[in-house]
Protein backbone atom coordinates (compact mmCIF):
# COMPACT_ATOMS: atom_id res chain seq x y z
CA UNK A 1 0.00 0.00 0.00
CA UNK A 2 1.47 3.27 -1.06
CA UNK A 3 4.51 1.35 -2.46
CA UNK A 4 6.09 1.75 -5.87
CA UNK A 5 4.40 -0.15 -8.70
CA UNK A 6 6.31 -3.15 -10.06
CA UNK A 7 5.00 -2.55 -13.56
CA UNK A 8 6.85 -0.53 -16.20
CA UNK A 9 5.68 2.97 -16.87
CA UNK A 10 3.24 2.80 -19.84
CA UNK A 11 4.61 6.09 -21.13
CA UNK A 12 8.13 4.67 -21.33
CA UNK A 13 6.88 1.55 -23.11
CA UNK A 14 5.04 3.65 -25.63
CA UNK A 15 8.23 5.66 -26.31
CA UNK A 16 10.23 2.46 -27.02
CA UNK A 17 7.52 1.04 -29.24
CA UNK A 18 7.95 4.02 -31.54
CA UNK A 19 11.55 2.97 -32.35
CA UNK A 20 14.85 4.91 -32.33
CA UNK A 21 15.00 8.66 -32.53
CA UNK A 22 16.65 10.46 -35.43
CA UNK A 23 19.66 11.39 -33.28
CA UNK A 24 20.19 7.76 -32.28
CA UNK A 25 20.09 6.67 -35.92
CA UNK A 26 22.61 9.35 -36.91
CA UNK A 27 24.97 8.23 -34.12
CA UNK A 28 24.68 4.57 -35.15
CA UNK A 29 25.36 5.37 -38.81
CA UNK A 30 28.38 7.48 -37.87
CA UNK A 31 29.84 4.65 -35.80
CA UNK A 32 29.25 2.17 -38.63
CA UNK A 33 31.00 4.52 -41.05
CA UNK A 34 34.05 4.76 -38.81
CA UNK A 35 34.20 0.98 -38.37
CA UNK A 36 33.92 0.37 -42.11
CA UNK A 37 36.70 2.89 -42.77
CA UNK A 38 38.99 1.26 -40.21
CA UNK A 39 38.28 -2.20 -41.58
CA UNK A 40 39.12 -1.10 -45.13
CA UNK A 41 42.46 0.34 -43.97
CA UNK A 42 43.24 -2.86 -42.08
CA UNK A 43 42.22 -5.02 -45.05
CA UNK A 44 44.44 -3.00 -47.39
CA UNK A 45 47.41 -3.38 -45.03
CA UNK A 46 46.85 -7.13 -44.75
CA UNK A 47 46.65 -7.34 -48.54
CA UNK A 48 50.00 -5.61 -48.94
CA UNK A 49 51.66 -7.86 -46.40
CA UNK A 50 49.98 -10.93 -47.84
CA UNK A 51 51.10 -10.28 -51.42
CA UNK A 52 54.76 -9.82 -50.52
CA UNK A 53 54.69 -12.70 -48.05
CA UNK A 54 53.08 -15.05 -50.55
CA UNK A 55 55.53 -14.06 -53.29
CA UNK A 56 58.49 -14.55 -50.94
CA UNK A 57 57.25 -17.93 -49.73
CA UNK A 58 56.61 -19.08 -53.29
CA UNK A 59 60.08 -18.00 -54.40
CA UNK A 60 61.65 -19.73 -51.42
CA UNK A 61 59.71 -22.86 -52.38
CA UNK A 62 60.97 -22.61 -55.97
CA UNK A 63 64.58 -22.41 -54.80
CA UNK A 64 64.17 -25.37 -52.46
CA UNK A 65 62.36 -27.42 -55.10
CA UNK A 66 65.04 -26.65 -57.72
CA UNK A 67 67.79 -27.88 -55.41
CA UNK A 68 65.83 -31.02 -54.52
CA UNK A 69 65.13 -31.83 -58.18
CA UNK A 70 68.78 -31.34 -59.14
CA UNK A 71 69.84 -33.82 -56.45
CA UNK A 72 67.15 -36.39 -57.18
CA UNK A 73 67.26 -36.25 -61.00
CA UNK A 74 70.98 -35.89 -61.56
CA UNK A 75 71.12 -32.79 -63.75
CA UNK A 76 71.40 -29.01 -63.12
CA UNK A 77 68.28 -26.96 -62.42
CA UNK A 78 68.41 -23.23 -63.02
CA UNK A 79 66.40 -20.46 -61.38
CA UNK A 80 66.74 -17.36 -63.58
CA UNK A 81 65.83 -13.97 -62.12
CA UNK A 82 64.63 -10.94 -64.12
CA UNK A 83 64.29 -8.07 -61.58
CA UNK A 84 62.59 -5.59 -63.94
CA UNK A 85 60.54 -7.85 -66.23
CA UNK A 86 56.79 -7.82 -66.82
CA UNK A 87 54.43 -9.60 -69.18
CA UNK A 88 54.89 -6.72 -71.62
CA UNK A 89 58.67 -6.39 -71.63
CA UNK A 90 61.99 -6.78 -69.85
CA UNK A 91 62.12 -3.35 -68.21
CA UNK A 92 59.76 -1.26 -66.14
CA UNK A 93 58.10 -4.26 -64.49
CA UNK A 94 57.98 -5.72 -60.99
CA UNK A 95 60.14 -8.70 -61.88
CA UNK A 96 59.87 -12.35 -62.87
CA UNK A 97 61.67 -15.65 -62.44
CA UNK A 98 61.72 -18.91 -64.35
CA UNK A 99 62.88 -22.47 -63.70
CA UNK A 100 64.86 -24.44 -66.27
CA UNK A 101 65.69 -28.15 -66.07
CA UNK A 102 69.00 -28.48 -67.90
CA UNK A 103 68.61 -32.17 -68.74
CA UNK A 104 71.20 -32.21 -71.54
CA UNK A 105 73.62 -29.73 -69.95
CA UNK A 106 73.31 -27.33 -72.90
CA UNK A 107 72.74 -24.31 -70.66
CA UNK A 108 75.71 -25.24 -68.50
CA UNK A 109 78.06 -25.70 -71.46
CA UNK A 110 77.40 -22.26 -72.95
CA UNK A 111 75.67 -19.88 -70.53
CA UNK A 112 77.07 -16.90 -72.45
CA UNK A 113 75.45 -17.70 -75.78
CA UNK A 114 73.03 -15.07 -77.18
CA UNK A 115 69.45 -15.46 -76.03
CA UNK A 116 70.35 -17.81 -73.18
CA UNK A 117 68.64 -15.59 -70.64
CA UNK A 118 65.55 -14.74 -72.66
CA UNK A 119 62.34 -14.89 -70.67
CA UNK A 120 60.50 -17.80 -72.30
CA UNK A 121 56.88 -18.41 -71.39
CA UNK A 122 56.01 -21.32 -73.71
CA UNK A 123 59.03 -23.39 -74.67
CA UNK A 124 60.17 -27.01 -74.77
CA UNK A 125 63.84 -26.38 -73.98
CA UNK A 126 63.48 -27.20 -70.32
CA UNK A 127 61.54 -24.21 -68.97
CA UNK A 128 59.14 -25.66 -66.42
CA UNK A 129 57.88 -22.52 -64.68
CA UNK A 130 57.61 -18.79 -65.30
CA UNK A 131 56.26 -16.49 -62.57
CA UNK A 132 55.55 -12.76 -62.86
CA UNK A 133 55.42 -10.77 -59.64
CA UNK A 134 52.74 -8.51 -61.08
CA UNK A 135 50.36 -11.43 -60.60
CA UNK A 136 50.57 -10.93 -56.83
CA UNK A 137 47.99 -8.13 -56.95
CA UNK A 138 50.71 -5.84 -58.36
CA UNK A 139 51.95 -5.31 -54.80
CA UNK A 140 55.19 -7.36 -54.74
CA UNK A 141 58.42 -6.65 -56.58
CA UNK A 142 62.10 -7.53 -56.79
CA UNK A 143 63.59 -4.60 -54.89
CA UNK A 144 65.69 -3.94 -51.79
CA UNK A 145 64.46 -1.21 -49.47
CA UNK A 146 67.82 -0.97 -47.73
CA UNK A 147 70.47 -1.65 -50.40
CA UNK A 148 74.00 -1.91 -49.07
CA UNK A 149 73.02 -2.65 -45.46
CA UNK A 150 75.23 -5.36 -43.94
CA UNK A 151 73.53 -5.82 -40.58
CA UNK A 152 70.23 -7.42 -41.60
CA UNK A 153 71.39 -10.97 -42.29
CA UNK A 154 71.92 -13.51 -39.55
CA UNK A 155 74.35 -16.43 -39.39
CA UNK A 156 75.79 -17.93 -41.53
CA UNK A 157 75.29 -14.87 -43.75
CA UNK A 158 76.33 -12.22 -41.23
CA UNK A 159 77.79 -9.22 -43.03
CA UNK A 160 76.23 -10.01 -46.41
CA UNK A 161 75.10 -6.84 -48.18
CA UNK A 162 71.45 -6.37 -49.07
CA UNK A 163 70.86 -6.23 -52.83
CA UNK A 164 67.88 -6.51 -55.14
CA UNK A 165 69.82 -9.26 -56.94
CA UNK A 166 73.53 -9.32 -56.24
CA UNK A 167 74.32 -11.65 -59.16
CA UNK A 168 72.13 -9.90 -61.74
CA UNK A 169 73.50 -7.61 -64.45
CA UNK A 170 73.05 -6.76 -68.12
CA UNK A 171 73.40 -3.90 -70.56
CA UNK A 172 69.88 -4.10 -71.96
CA UNK A 173 68.06 -5.45 -68.91
CA UNK A 174 69.03 -7.00 -65.61
CA UNK A 175 69.09 -10.77 -65.20
CA UNK A 176 71.06 -13.53 -63.50
CA UNK A 177 70.77 -17.14 -62.44
CA UNK A 178 71.48 -19.54 -59.62
CA UNK A 179 72.28 -23.09 -60.73
CA UNK A 180 71.70 -26.04 -58.42
CA UNK A 181 73.80 -29.15 -59.05
CA UNK A 182 73.22 -32.84 -58.30
CA UNK A 183 75.79 -32.68 -55.48
CA UNK A 184 73.58 -30.14 -53.66
CA UNK A 185 75.83 -27.17 -54.33
CA UNK A 186 75.05 -24.03 -56.30
CA UNK A 187 76.80 -21.51 -58.55
CA UNK A 188 75.80 -18.12 -59.83
CA UNK A 189 75.84 -16.66 -63.34
CA UNK A 190 75.47 -12.97 -64.14
CA UNK A 191 73.58 -11.41 -67.04
CA UNK A 192 76.54 -11.87 -69.39
CA UNK A 193 76.70 -15.61 -68.76
CA UNK A 194 79.82 -15.32 -66.58
CA UNK A 195 80.23 -17.63 -63.60
CA UNK A 196 80.79 -15.64 -60.40
CA UNK A 197 83.43 -16.53 -57.85
CA UNK A 198 81.67 -14.96 -54.84
CA UNK A 199 80.19 -17.78 -52.78
CA UNK A 200 77.27 -16.05 -51.07
CA UNK A 201 74.69 -14.00 -52.95
CA UNK A 202 71.56 -12.06 -51.98
CA UNK A 203 68.14 -11.09 -53.33
CA UNK A 204 65.25 -9.05 -51.99
CA UNK A 205 61.48 -8.82 -52.35
CA UNK A 206 59.55 -5.79 -51.13
CA UNK A 207 56.10 -4.26 -51.21
CA UNK A 208 55.43 -1.73 -53.95
CA UNK A 209 54.54 0.80 -51.23
CA UNK A 210 57.98 0.28 -49.67
CA UNK A 211 56.74 -0.85 -46.25
CA UNK A 212 58.08 -4.39 -45.95
CA UNK A 213 60.78 -6.60 -47.45
CA UNK A 214 62.00 -10.18 -47.46
CA UNK A 215 65.70 -10.88 -47.86
CA UNK A 216 67.12 -14.05 -49.41
CA UNK A 217 70.63 -15.39 -49.01
CA UNK A 218 72.11 -18.37 -50.88
CA UNK A 219 75.40 -20.09 -50.19
CA UNK A 220 77.03 -21.43 -53.33
CA UNK A 221 79.21 -24.24 -51.97
CA UNK A 222 76.47 -25.88 -49.92
CA UNK A 223 73.38 -24.65 -51.75
CA UNK A 224 72.06 -23.52 -48.36
CA UNK A 225 69.30 -20.89 -48.42
CA UNK A 226 67.81 -18.60 -45.79
CA UNK A 227 65.10 -15.96 -45.69
CA UNK A 228 65.04 -12.93 -43.41
CA UNK A 229 62.20 -10.49 -42.76
CA UNK A 230 63.63 -7.59 -40.73
CA UNK A 231 61.12 -5.46 -38.83
CA UNK A 232 63.30 -2.36 -39.14
CA UNK A 233 65.28 -1.32 -42.15
Secondary structure, 3 states (H helix, E strand, C coil): CCCCCCCCCHHHHHHHHCCCCHHHHHHHHHHHHHHHHHHHHHHHHHHHHHHHHHHHHHHHHHHHHHHHHHHHHCCCEEEEEECCCCCCCCCCCCCEEEEEECCCCHHHHCCCCCCCCCCCCCCCCCEEEEEEHHHCCCCEEECCCCCCCCCCCCCCCCCCCCCCECCCECCCCCEEEEEECCCCCEEEECCCCCECCCCEEEEEEEECCCCCEEEEEEECCCCCEEEECCCCC
